Amino acid sequence: MAEFTMELNDEQKEVRDWLHGFAADVIRPAAAEWDEREETPWPVIQEAAKVGIYSLDFYAQQYFDPTGLGIPMAMEELFWGDAGIALSIVGTGLAAVGVLANGTEEQIGTWIPQMYGDAGDVKVAAFCSSEPDAGSDVASMRTRAVYDEAKDEWVLNGTKTWATNGGIANVHVVVAVVDPELGSKGHASFIVPPNTPGLSQGQKFKKHGIRASHTAEVVLEDARVPGSCLLGGKEKLDERLARARERAKAGDGERVKNAAMATFEASRPAVGAMAVGTARAAYEVALDYAKTREQFGRPIIDNQGVAFQLADMRTSIDAARLLVWRASWMAVNGKPFTAAEGSMSKLFASETAKKVTAEAIQILGGNGYTREYPVERMHRDAAIYTIFEGTSEIQRLVIARTLAGMPIR
Ligand SMILES: Cc1cc2nc3c(=O)[nH]c(=O)nc-3n(C[C@H](O)[C@H](O)[C@H](O)COP(=O)(O)OP(=O)(O)OC[C@H]3O[C@@H](n4cnc5c(N)ncnc54)[C@H](O)[C@@H]3O)c2cc1C
């Protein structure tokens, strides 16, 4: 087990500074343009691929950092640059992690390289779980996967929504129901390979923030994928379903549901770290502005009303980061999330980002309200953190039920 320390090691500091340089020199200057264009920033993804930030190697290195701080540190720096562009860069990683976590060696080796493409021809991937009638309530998912034994193929039908990179991805990872009797334990994940007939993009959403990140519906109409595209393989699925059926029969269904929720505890701190990045970016702009903007013959930071606001902003950002780092450390060291500490970190960091970015607009006055300054964009971007990967209400529900020892539905 890695010894606990509050300090990044030399290697981590080097990576952090490298990422910060990319965020400051490449991402931030492009942010306003791609926000206005509401399009995937392919040239920026290409730049990231050229320097090695957009790659499985980089993502895996951070993911397997024994201190647990690799991913939160990387997320904070990239999202400090710009949330929409950063999501375009890390969105593929979120889909790749699904394959890394559940796929066989062969599936990992076959599909993950196709998710990224290469620096000369970059590709992206999408993770498709949410549906129009299954957002917070994942168990009510309706997309069906039916096995055609004669052809050793799975047939997928349904509509996915809100998929980051949905429809423009080279590889889609789709979660579907294989046994409707088992709720979320009857779900399985499938790779949908490039150019699979029957997969199409539905509407592309015009969003409030993170507008450089593509979000769309994904429609599956008799989309057939080879048996080898079931993540983890058929044997493992059959064993898992048999166990779940036995537990359901024994009336142990609640434990089944809790087991599904537990996996999110480890991934939610990464979203918390994105929120910390956006909050820190807005706070830094506000601090600089408060030091240089003069009214009544002195910098506005000389007013306690403004200075105290900045003090509170900085305090909550640091508190959010500590919660994120704690949960990431717990995840990597296999500590049980007895108080839903992963959800806690995401809840606090995302609410902090919304609040801090709003306060930054106030400190910049009229300028804060214009697109000449980045804080209004950061505020629009920050609103996503309290919605995706479980809304703030769902985080509270998970924390409350965990504390009460109640089942998580
Ligand atoms: C930009 C963007 C990108 C996304 N990317 C992806 C992606 O790549 N892949 C993917 O699968 N999904 C993605 N999502 C989907 C996202 O995870 C869902 O939007 C989210 O889980 C909420 O679901 P919903 O929108 O259906 O809201 P709903 O579940 O309908 O919730 C509506 C409101 O009701 C509240 N609510 C619901 N149930 C309860 C309850 N029991 N108690 C209290 N309050 C409750 C919610 O908190 C919320 O305030 C993305 C969403 C967005 C906006």
Ligand as a Chemical Component Dictionary entry (heavy atoms), coordinates in Angstrom:
data_LIG
# 
_chem_comp.id                   LIG 
_chem_comp.type                 NON-POLYMER 
_chem_comp.pdbx_formal_charge   0 
_chem_comp.three_letter_code    LIG 
# 
loop_
_chem_comp_atom.comp_id 
_chem_comp_atom.atom_id 
_chem_comp_atom.alt_atom_id 
_chem_comp_atom.type_symbol 
_chem_comp_atom.charge 
_chem_comp_atom.model_Cartn_x 
_chem_comp_atom.model_Cartn_y 
_chem_comp_atom.model_Cartn_z 
_chem_comp_atom.pdbx_ordinal 
LIG C1  C1  C 0 -23.707 16.992 -21.273 1  
LIG C2  C2  C 0 -24.067 15.641 -20.782 2  
LIG C3  C3  C 0 -23.231 14.564 -21.049 3  
LIG C4  C4  C 0 -23.568 13.276 -20.641 4  
LIG N1  N1  N 0 -22.772 12.226 -20.987 5  
LIG C5  C5  C 0 -23.229 10.964 -20.782 6  
LIG C6  C6  C 0 -22.530 9.856  -21.336 7  
LIG O1  O1  O 0 -21.479 9.993  -21.975 8  
LIG N2  N2  N 0 -23.061 8.616  -21.183 9  
LIG C7  C7  C 0 -24.217 8.415  -20.495 10 
LIG O2  O2  O 0 -24.640 7.270  -20.394 11 
LIG N3  N3  N 0 -24.889 9.438  -19.930 12 
LIG C8  C8  C 0 -24.429 10.717 -20.065 13 
LIG N4  N4  N 0 -25.132 11.783 -19.544 14 
LIG C9  C9  C 0 -26.387 11.535 -18.826 15 
LIG C10 C10 C 0 -26.391 11.921 -17.370 16 
LIG O3  O3  O 0 -25.680 10.989 -16.611 17 
LIG C11 C11 C 0 -27.867 12.066 -16.928 18 
LIG O4  O4  O 0 -28.350 13.267 -17.504 19 
LIG C12 C12 C 0 -28.021 12.098 -15.439 20 
LIG O5  O5  O 0 -27.779 10.835 -14.889 21 
LIG C13 C13 C 0 -29.433 12.544 -15.000 22 
LIG O6  O6  O 0 -30.438 11.848 -15.685 23 
LIG P1  P1  P 0 -31.647 12.664 -16.356 24 
LIG O7  O7  O 0 -31.067 13.733 -17.181 25 
LIG O8  O8  O 0 -32.549 11.692 -16.999 26 
LIG O9  O9  O 0 -32.407 13.359 -15.142 27 
LIG P2  P2  P 0 -33.547 12.716 -14.235 28 
LIG O10 O10 O 0 -33.086 11.417 -13.688 29 
LIG O11 O11 O 0 -34.832 12.765 -14.960 30 
LIG O12 O12 O 0 -33.606 13.767 -13.045 31 
LIG C14 C14 C 0 -34.327 14.992 -13.107 32 
LIG C15 C15 C 0 -34.268 15.657 -11.738 33 
LIG O13 O13 O 0 -34.924 14.830 -10.763 34 
LIG C16 C16 C 0 -34.043 14.555 -9.689  35 
LIG N5  N5  N 0 -34.284 13.202 -9.166  36 
LIG C17 C17 C 0 -34.421 12.038 -9.882  37 
LIG N6  N6  N 0 -34.623 11.006 -9.051  38 
LIG C18 C18 C 0 -34.568 11.500 -7.793  39 
LIG C19 C19 C 0 -34.695 10.942 -6.485  40 
LIG N7  N7  N 0 -34.883 9.635  -6.306  41 
LIG N8  N8  N 0 -34.598 11.771 -5.410  42 
LIG C20 C20 C 0 -34.402 13.101 -5.583  43 
LIG N9  N9  N 0 -34.268 13.698 -6.788  44 
LIG C21 C21 C 0 -34.356 12.908 -7.865  45 
LIG C22 C22 C 0 -32.637 14.684 -10.294 46 
LIG O14 O14 O 0 -31.670 14.904 -9.314  47 
LIG C23 C23 C 0 -32.829 15.860 -11.240 48 
LIG O15 O15 O 0 -32.726 17.062 -10.507 49 
LIG C24 C24 C 0 -24.762 13.079 -19.901 50 
LIG C25 C25 C 0 -25.597 14.172 -19.606 51 
LIG C26 C26 C 0 -25.277 15.431 -20.054 52 
LIG C27 C27 C 0 -26.226 16.575 -19.773 53 
# 
loop_
_chem_comp_bond.comp_id 
_chem_comp_bond.atom_id_1 
_chem_comp_bond.atom_id_2 
_chem_comp_bond.value_order 
_chem_comp_bond.pdbx_ordinal 
LIG C1  C2  SING 1  
LIG C2  C3  SING 2  
LIG C2  C26 DOUB 3  
LIG C3  C4  DOUB 4  
LIG C4  N1  SING 5  
LIG C4  C24 SING 6  
LIG N1  C5  DOUB 7  
LIG C5  C6  SING 8  
LIG C5  C8  SING 9  
LIG C6  O1  DOUB 10 
LIG C6  N2  SING 11 
LIG N2  C7  SING 12 
LIG C7  O2  DOUB 13 
LIG C7  N3  SING 14 
LIG N3  C8  DOUB 15 
LIG C8  N4  SING 16 
LIG N4  C9  SING 17 
LIG N4  C24 SING 18 
LIG C9  C10 SING 19 
LIG C10 O3  SING 20 
LIG C10 C11 SING 21 
LIG C11 O4  SING 22 
LIG C11 C12 SING 23 
LIG C12 O5  SING 24 
LIG C12 C13 SING 25 
LIG C13 O6  SING 26 
LIG O6  P1  SING 27 
LIG P1  O7  DOUB 28 
LIG P1  O8  SING 29 
LIG P1  O9  SING 30 
LIG O9  P2  SING 31 
LIG P2  O10 DOUB 32 
LIG P2  O11 SING 33 
LIG P2  O12 SING 34 
LIG O12 C14 SING 35 
LIG C14 C15 SING 36 
LIG C15 O13 SING 37 
LIG C15 C23 SING 38 
LIG O13 C16 SING 39 
LIG C16 N5  SING 40 
LIG C16 C22 SING 41 
LIG N5  C17 SING 42 
LIG N5  C21 SING 43 
LIG C17 N6  DOUB 44 
LIG N6  C18 SING 45 
LIG C18 C19 SING 46 
LIG C18 C21 DOUB 47 
LIG C19 N7  SING 48 
LIG C19 N8  DOUB 49 
LIG N8  C20 SING 50 
LIG C20 N9  DOUB 51 
LIG N9  C21 SING 52 
LIG C22 O14 SING 53 
LIG C22 C23 SING 54 
LIG C23 O15 SING 55 
LIG C24 C25 DOUB 56 
LIG C25 C26 SING 57 
LIG C26 C27 SING 58 
# 
